[in-house]
């Protein structure tokens, strides 16, 4: 007679499965700040004004980003040389184009 698996044994089997790595936003932000500091910049200061005149990154609808997203987008903008303050997801771009 075989013993039915208990919830504890099912959890153990699930835990033993290959772990999926999740994106660690805290580590990402820390790494970006350290990288900027090592390059001689202060990543919490925006030393430029974007082409649109906004100091904060803006969603595609003009609403400003808040919190850590501001620092992350400033860093990405500076790193990639973007002049526009506007950001959107790929899905939002498709929707704006009517797809």
C-alpha positions as CSV (number, residue, x, y, z in Angstrom):
1,X,0.0,0.0,0.0
2,X,1.4,3.4,-1.0
3,X,1.2,6.3,1.3
4,X,-0.5,9.4,-0.2
5,X,1.7,12.5,-0.3
6,X,1.1,15.0,2.4
7,X,1.1,18.7,2.0
8,X,4.5,18.8,3.6
9,X,6.0,16.3,1.2
10,X,4.5,18.2,-1.8
11,X,6.1,21.5,-0.6
12,X,9.4,19.7,-0.2
13,X,9.2,18.4,-3.8
14,X,8.2,21.9,-5.1
15,X,11.1,23.4,-3.1
16,X,13.6,21.0,-4.7
17,X,12.6,22.2,-8.2
18,X,15.0,24.5,-10.0
19,X,14.7,27.9,-8.3
20,X,13.7,30.8,-10.5
21,X,15.7,33.9,-10.0
22,X,13.7,37.0,-9.4
23,X,14.8,40.5,-10.4
24,X,16.1,42.2,-7.2
25,X,15.2,45.9,-7.6
26,X,17.1,46.8,-4.4
27,X,20.3,45.2,-5.7
28,X,19.9,46.8,-9.1
29,X,19.5,50.3,-7.7
30,X,22.4,49.8,-5.4
31,X,24.6,48.6,-8.2
32,X,23.6,51.6,-10.4
33,X,24.3,54.1,-7.6
34,X,27.7,52.5,-7.0
35,X,28.5,52.5,-10.7
36,X,27.6,56.2,-11.0
37,X,29.7,57.1,-7.9
38,X,32.7,55.2,-9.2
39,X,32.3,57.2,-12.4
40,X,32.4,60.4,-10.4
41,X,28.7,61.5,-10.6
42,X,26.1,61.9,-8.0
43,X,23.2,59.8,-9.2
44,X,20.6,61.4,-7.0
45,X,21.2,64.8,-8.7
46,X,20.0,65.4,-12.2
47,X,22.7,67.7,-13.7
48,X,20.8,68.3,-16.9
49,X,17.4,69.5,-18.1
50,X,15.6,67.3,-20.6
51,X,14.4,68.5,-24.0
52,X,10.8,68.6,-22.7
53,X,11.8,70.9,-19.8
54,X,10.7,68.5,-17.1
55,X,13.0,67.6,-14.3
56,X,11.2,64.4,-13.6
57,X,10.7,61.5,-16.0
58,X,7.2,61.4,-17.4
59,X,4.8,58.6,-18.3
60,X,3.6,58.6,-21.9
61,X,0.5,60.5,-20.7
62,X,2.5,63.3,-19.0
63,X,2.2,62.1,-15.4
64,X,5.5,62.3,-13.6
65,X,7.1,59.2,-12.1
66,X,7.6,59.1,-8.4
67,X,10.0,57.4,-5.9
68,X,12.8,55.2,-6.9
69,X,11.6,55.1,-10.5
70,X,12.8,58.7,-10.9
71,X,16.4,57.7,-9.9
72,X,16.3,54.6,-12.0
73,X,15.0,56.4,-15.1
74,X,17.4,59.3,-14.7
75,X,20.3,56.8,-14.6
76,X,19.0,54.9,-17.7
77,X,18.5,58.2,-19.5
78,X,22.0,59.5,-18.8
79,X,23.6,56.1,-19.5
80,X,21.9,55.8,-22.9
81,X,21.9,59.5,-23.8
82,X,18.2,60.0,-24.0
83,X,16.9,63.6,-24.3
84,X,13.2,63.0,-24.0
85,X,11.7,62.8,-20.5
86,X,8.9,60.4,-21.7
87,X,8.8,56.7,-21.0
88,X,6.4,53.9,-21.9
89,X,6.2,50.2,-22.0
90,X,6.3,48.3,-25.3
91,X,2.6,47.4,-24.8
92,X,1.7,51.0,-24.3
93,X,3.5,51.9,-27.5
94,X,1.6,49.3,-29.4
95,X,-1.7,50.6,-28.0
96,X,-0.8,54.2,-28.9
97,X,-0.1,53.0,-32.5
98,X,-3.5,51.2,-32.7
99,X,-2.2,47.6,-32.6
